[in-house]
Amino acid sequence: MKHIFVALFILLGFANVAHAAATDPLKYLPVQDGGRTKPLETLARETLQLVYGKQSYRGPDGKSRPALEIVMTWMLVPTYWDTQKIVEINHRGLKDSLNLNHDDKYFTPAELFANTRLVLVMQELASFRETKKKLDPYMQAAQRLESQLATYSAAKQGQAFHVAPPKPLAPAQPDAPNPHAGTATGAPKPIAAGENVAPPPTMPMMPMMAGGASARWLAANELEGELKDSFAAMARAFVHALPSDGTQAPATDPVQAKADLQKAVDDFKAKAQAQNPDAYPSETSISVEVHYDSFHPFMWAWICYLLAAVLIAVAWQTSRGALMKAGWLFAVSAFVLHVYGFGLRVYLTGRPPVSNMYESVVWVSFGVMVFAMIFEILNKKKFILLAGCAIATLCLIVGDLAPTILDQSIQPLQPVLRSNMWLTVHVLTITLSYSAFFLAWGLGNIGLFFILRGEKPTDERPRTFSHSIYRAVQVGVVLLAAGTILGGVWADYSWGRFWGWDPKETWAFIALMGYLAVLHARLTGWCQNFGMMAFAVIAFNLVLMAWYGVNFVLGAGLHAYGFGAGGVEYVGAFVALDLIYVGYVTYVKTERERLAATSA
């Protein structure tokens, strides 16, 4: 097993060494997007993910190209990309509205812009927005198409690449004292030093901070003078560094092309930084984000969690100690990768990583593993760690495979969340309670499996499952109660009232009452071993509603910063299958007991 472990990490090491493409230097060019600075590599990945639905492009020749090469060439050779199928549309109803072929998934920008029905769809979307209602799946698809076409157009025209900060504004010099200043009959009040000046109507409003760090950066098509010449030189070097299509030898030696591009990028970065040094990000933060995007620690974490779950399951059934040790080794390795990914994200954001649904899914899986490891060390039952690894694998795979539903991008915090203290004590506490309940859910499902296999609820293994579930639910109830109270204090601080029956608050309270009822039933004897396993599975639907349902189904309330769309059909199927599973096991158990009583 030790050799397997070493081999895995050798594989990880090679996987992290990306192909040394000649265009790599451009990855580290800082750009401004979405209210923050990020590497051009990150912007390219996010842009291609939105428009094409993936972070790499597979062309007609079957070869896969990285996002950076694709998105940059949208600006350099737009006429070519206008005729390529790069815009993803999945919604059948939207295809009907646009008279598009149902069997096609991708469409060219040219055919979409020329579609006479596109204007009607966009008008319909605008009218629906005015109603302030939650967008249905059709409108969500229309809104995504609007964003796709706008993003592609902005990239094609160079407006999407904000590559240089503006020069800081010189402090305004106050005029001579005017006794009539500020009055109805006097001259307009002069702009005070440091006072914000409204940008032109075409310029998006962004907050001005010290040194102009958050002022809107200049787009590629707005550059002038030396910056414009330097950017053009960098674009030429990028074109020369592009890989050959394989039909002929590259025009430039890749090593020399990479060196030339590096020099051009360094020259442009120096000129851009000289415009406003305070607004330019550090090389370290840019390099860390490129590493985070390319290494993808959470992907490697779920791979290790999956291997750990398989090894632990085999060890549990065969009682082989060596396999259990190997399972622990992979579980700890996965956990280290999990923590490493969190550390990178916290460094990049400067806050706890729980501001959106994707981050909460990753954090909840982390909490599940913390509780699973603690309970496993205390009880040494194997199945607890197995449940933890299985749930962590599920969560991280969902985070990886649903980027259009769970947004993985790093975004600035909403104003109401800009308190690291409250974000930590409230949100982390609430979501940790979800982790404990999630672990109880996993234990409940595994325990029901053994009931289905023929074990009686009074046998040793079901009793052990029931006890572990009971402890997990106790931990979850304490954390959920504390988090709900702390949320009320934060609400009083932010909104001026402790409790307002907001949907998020209401469902947190319902979940708390539901699990308190389970604990009460256990203490009074109404709920025995089988009941704890069944209710651990059923009650988790209350958590799903508070966690996912309020944000993605109801879409109402003051917690608007957590709202999202999509995935309802998958979550609904998950819940339905889980409830059917509980009902089937209950039926089998009841029939088995009835037959036993009849035969007796």
N, C-alpha and C positions, 0 to 999 in steps of 0.2 A: 504493500500500500504506500510505503514511503516513496517508492519509485514512481507510482502514479501521481503522487502529489508534486514531486519534482518535475515530472514531464508536463504537468498542467501549467506550472508557472513558467517553464521554458516556452510553452505555447503562447502564454499571455505576453511574455516579453517580445516574441517575434510579432505577435498580432499588433502590439502597440507601436512597432517601428513601421510607420506608414511608408508606402512606396515613395522614394525620394524624387518626387516630380519636380521638373524644372520650374513649375509655377508656384512652388511652395512659399517663396518669400512674400508673395502677395497675400497669403493667409493672415499675416500679422499686421496688415494695414489697419489702423484704427478708423472706425466710422461711427457716426452717430445715427441711432435708429431707435424708435420707440421710447424716447426720453432718456436714453443712456448711451454710453460709448461701448463698443464691442468690436471684436475682430471682423474683418471683411469675410473671413471664412464662416463665422456664425451667421452673419447677415445672408450670405449666399445659401447656406443650408436652410434657413428659415424661409427664405423667398422661394426656393425650389420646392420645399415641402408644401407651401401654400398653393402654388400654381400647379405643380405636377403631381403632388401627393406623395413624393418620395424625396430623399436627400441625395439621390444620384440619378442620373438620366441614362436610360438605355435607348440608344439610337436604333435606326432601321438596320444597321449592320450587326446589332446584337451586343455591341460593346458598351460597357458601363463607363460613364464619365462623371467626375466629381462635380458637385454643385458650383464650386468657384469657377471652373472653366465654362460652365453653361451660362450662369447668370451674367458673368462679365461679357461674354460674347453676345448676349442680348443687346447690349449697348453698342458693341463694336460692329456687328453684322446683323442689324435688326431685320433687314429684308429677308434673310434666310430663315430666321426663326418665326417670322410671320406665317410661314407656310408649313411649319412643323407641328405635329400633334403633341402639344405640351400642356394643354389646359385640361385638367381632369374634371369630369362631371359624372357623378354617380346616380343622382336622383332621377328616377324614371319620369316622374311628373314634370320636372323641369325640362327634360329632353323633349317631352310631348309639347310643352309650351313653345319650345324653340324649333319644333319640327326637325329634331335631330334623330339620327339612327339609334335605336335602343341598344343595339349590340356593341356600339362603340363606347369606349371609356374616355378616350382622349380626342381633343379637337384642336384645330389650328386657330391661333388668334385671328387670322384674316377672315375665316368663315364665321367666326362669332361676331366680330365687329361689323361684318357685312350683313348679318342676320337682321332682317327687318323687324322681327318680333322681339329682339333684345330690348329695344326701347320700351315696349309695352310691359315686359316683365319687370324692368327697373322702375317704371312708373307705378306698377302694382306694389312693388316692394316699398317704395316711398310712401304710398297711401297707407299701407298696413302699419308702417312705423308710426304714423301720426296717431293711430289708435292707442299706442302705448301698450298693446297686448304682447304677450310672449310669442315669439316667432314659432310657427309650426315648422315641421321638417321641410316642407316645400319652400317656405320663406327663408329658412336657414340655408338651404341650397342656393337660393337666389342671392342671398347676402354674400355667401362664399364666392359665387361667380363674380359678383361686383368687385370684391376684394382682389380676386385673382386677376381680372382684367386691368384694374387700376394699378396693381403692383407690377404687372408685366409692362404696362405703358410707362410707368415711372422709371423702371429699370432701363427700358429701351431708350428713353430720352435722357438718361443720366440723372434724373431727379431723385432716384432712390439711393444714390451713393453720396451721402453727406460726409465728405472726406477731410474738411479743413475747418477749424473754428474761426469765427470772425474776429477781427481785431477788437480788443476791448474798447468800450466807449470811454472817451475822455470825460472826466467830471465836468459837469456844466458849471460855468462861472455865473454866480448870481449878479443880476443887474443892480444898478444903483437903487437905493430904497425908494419905493413908490408908495405914497400914502394911500393911493387908490387901488393898490394891488389886491386882487381877489374880490373886489366889489363888483357890483353889476355894471357900474359906469367906468371902471378903471380898465387898465390893460390886463391881458391874461397873466395869470400867475406864472412866473418863470419855473422851469423844471429844476427841481432841487438836485444836488449831487447825489447820485445813487438811485434816483427815482426811475422806475421802469418807464420805458417809452413804448407805446403800442406799435407793433410792427405793421407793415403794409397789409392790406386785406389778403394778399396771396400768401403771406407768410404765416404758418401755423403758430398759434400762441404757445409759448413755452415759458416756464418760470425763469426769471433771472436770478442767479445766485452770485455769491462773492466771486469776483474775477470773471463773471460771465460764463461760469463753467457749464451752465445748462442752456445757454443761448443757442439758437438754431445754427447748426453748422452750414457751411456753404456746400451746395451740391456740385457734382462734377460739371454740370452744364452752366454753373454760375462762376466758375473760377476765372480769374483774369491775371494778366501779366506773367510773372515768373511761375506762379502756381499752376496756371493753365499750361504753360510750356512743359513744366516738370511732369504734370499728370499725363500729357500727351506722350512724353518720352517713356513714361512708365507703361502706358498702354501699348506702345510699340514693342517694348521689351517683353511684355506679356504675350503678345501675338507670336513673337519669335520663339518663345519658350513653350508654346503649345505643342503637345505631342503630335507626331505624324499619324496619319490615318492608317498607316501600315502598307500602303500601296507604293510608297516611295521613301527614299532615305530622307531624314530630317534635314532641312536647309541649314540649320545651325547646330553645332555640337551642344548636346543637352547640358553638359557641365558649364560651358561658356555662356549658354543662354541663361542658366540659373544665376551665374555670377553677374551677368549684365542686369538681370531683373532685380537682383538683390541691391545692386548699386543704385538703380533707378528708384526703387522703393525707399531706400535709405535717404536719398536726396529729397524725394517728395516729403517724407516724414519730417525731415529737418526743417524744410521751408514751412510746412503746415504748423509745426510746433512753435516756430519762431513768431508766428502770427499772434499766438495767445498761449504762452507756456502753461499758465494756470489751468487752462481748459483741456489740455492734452493729457490723456491717461498714461500711466506708467507702462514701460515695456513688460514688467512682471505680470501685471494684471491681464494684459492682452495675451501673453504667452500661456498663462494658466488657463484661460478660457479656451484657447486653441487645443491645449492638452486635454481639457475636460471633454470637449466635443469629439475629439478623435479617439480618445481612450475608451470613453463610455463605461465608467466603472460599474454602473448599475446593471449593465448587460452581463459583464463578467460575474457580478455578484449572483444574479439569478442562475447562471450556469452552475456555479459552485453550490448554490443552495439545492438545485435539482439533483446534482450528483450526491450531495449529502443525504437528501431524502431517500434516494434509492438505496444507498449503502445502509442507512439506519433501518429501513424497512426489511431488508434482507437479514441484517443482524438481529432484528427483533424476532423474526420467524425462525432463524436457525441457531440463535444463541451463540453466535461466533463473536468473541470479544474483539478480535482483530478488525473485523468489519465495523464494529461500533466505534473503535478508535479512529478508523479512517473517516467514518461519517462525521465525527466530532472535528477532525482536522479540516475537512472541507467546509463544515459549518462555520468554524472560526475564521477560515480564510475568506469565505463569503462575507462574513460580518465585518472583517477588516476592510474589504473592498467597499462595502456599504458605507462604513464610517468615512472612508477616504473620499468617496463621492460626495457625502454630506459636507465634509471639510472643504472641498473645492468650491462647492456651491455657496457655502456660508462665506468663504473668503471673497467670492465674486459679488455677492449681494450685500454683505455687511449686516445680515439679519438672519433670524431663524428661518429655515427653508420650509415654511408651511403657509405660504401666502396664496396658493392656488390648489386646484384639485390634484394635479400631478404631484406636487410636492407633498401633499398630505398622504397620498397613496404610498409614496416612497417612505415617508416618515412612519406611517402606521405599520408597514411591514418591518421596519426597524424595531419599533416597540414590541411587535409580536415576538421577534427573536430575542429581545432582552428578557421578556417574561418567560419565554420557552426555555432559555438557557438557565435562568434562575431556578425555575420549577424542576427542571431536569437534574440539576446539580443537587437539589434538596431531596428529590424523590427517587431519582435513578430508575425511571420507568420506560425509557426509550421512546414511547409513543408521544410524549410531550414534545421532545425535540423534533420528532418526525412531523408532527402537526405544524410546529413553527416553521420548519424549512419548507413544507408544502405551501403554506399560506404566503410566505415571503416570495417563493417562486411565482405563485399566481399573481401577486400584486405587481411585482417588477416586470413580469411578462406583459401584463395589461398596460403598464406604463410605457413599455417599449412599442407595443403593437397598435396602440390607439393614439398616435400623435395629433390627429385632427380633433379628437375629443378631449384628451388630456394634454394640454399645451405644455411642452417641455421647455419652452423658451424662458429666459430670465427677464422678467418685466419689473419696472419700478413699482413700489408699493402705492396702493391707493392712500389718499391723505388720512383716512380714518385709521389705517393700520400702522401709521408711522410712529410707532412706540415699541421699541424692542422689548421693553419691560413687560408691557401688557401682551404683546404678541407671544412672548415666551410663557408667561404664567397662565394665560387663558387658553390660547390655541394649542400649545403643546400639551397642556393637561387634558383638555377635551379629547384630542386625538389619541393620546396615550390610553385613555379609557376605551376608545374604539379598538385599540390593539388588544387589550385584555379580553374584550368581548369577542373579537375575531378569533383569538386563540381558543376561547370556550366553544365557539362555533366549530372550529376544526376538530377539537376533541369530541364534540357531540356527534359529528358526522362519522368519525372513525368508530366511536363506541356503538353507534347504531348499526354499523356494518357487522360487528360481532354479534349483536342481537339477531340480525338477519341470518347469520350463519348458524344460529341455533343455541347460543349461550343464553342463560337465564339472567334476568336483571339482578338476581341475588348472588350470582357467581362472583368470583374474586375479581376478574378483569372488569366487568361492568361497574362494580363498586369502586374500583380504583379510578376509572374514568369519571364517575359521578363526583368523587371527592376532588379530583383535579379541576373539573369544571366549576365546582362550587368555589374553590379558592380563586380561580380566574375571575369569576363574576364578582366576588367580594372586592377584589382589587379594582375592577372596572367601575363598580358603583361608587367607591370612595373617590376615584379620580373624576368621574362624571359629575358627581355632586359638587366637588371642589371647583371644577372647571366652570360649571353653570353659575355658581355664586360669584366667582371671579369675573365671569362674563357680564354679570349684572353690574358689578362695580365699575367695570370698564364702560359699559353702556351709560351709566350715570355720569361718568367722566366725559364721554364723547358726545352723547346725545341728550343729556340732561334728565334721563329717567332710568331707574334701575331695571324695570321690567315693563314690557309693552305688548306681550303676546305676539311678537313678530314670529313668522313661521319657523325660523331657525330656533328661536327660544322655545317655542311651543313644542317642537319635535324633540328637542333636547330634554325637555321636561317629561314628555311622554315616554321616551326611552328610559329615563331614570326611573319613572314609576313602574314601567314594565319589568325591569330587572329587580327592583325592590319587591315586586309581587312574587317573582321567582324565588328570591331569598326567603321571603315570608312563608311561601308554600313549603319550602324545604325545612324551615325551622319548625313548622307546625305539623310536619309529617304528611301534608297533602301531596307533596311531590317527592317521590322516591328516586331510585337510581335511573330508571328508564325516563321518568319525567324530567330529570335534570338534563339528560342528553337531548331529549326532544325539544324542550323549551330553550336550551342553549342555541339550537338551530333556528327555531321559530322567532325568538326574541331578537335575534340579530337583524331581522328585517326592520325593526324600529331604528336601529343604528344606521342601516342603509338609507332609510328615509331621511333621517336627520343629516346624514353625511352627504349622500348623493341626491336624494329625491328633492329636497328643498331647493338645491342649486340648479339641478338639471331638469326637473319635472315641473315643480311649481314656479320657479323663477320669479318669486315675489318676496318683498320685504326689504328691510334696511341692509341686509347682508348682500347687497347687489354685487360687491366686488368678487364674490365667489361664484357667481352665476356662470353657467356654461350651457352647451347644447350637444345633443347626440348621445348615442349609446343606450337609449331608453329600451330599445327592443332586446338588446343583449342582457342588460341588467334584469329586465322583466322575465326573460327566459331563464336566467340563472335562478331567480327567486322561485319561479314556478316549478322548475325541476327539483329544487331543494325541498320545497313543500310537498311535492308528489313523493319524493324519496321518504320523507318523514311519515307521510300518510301510509305509504306502502309497508314500511317497517312496522308501524303501529298495527296495521291490519294483520300482517303475518304473525306478529307476537300474540295478538288477541285470539286469532284462530288456533294457534298452537296451544294456548292456555285452555281454550274451550275444549279442544279435542282431548287434552290431557285430563281435564276434569270429567269429561264424558266417559273416557275409558276407565277412570278410577271408580 
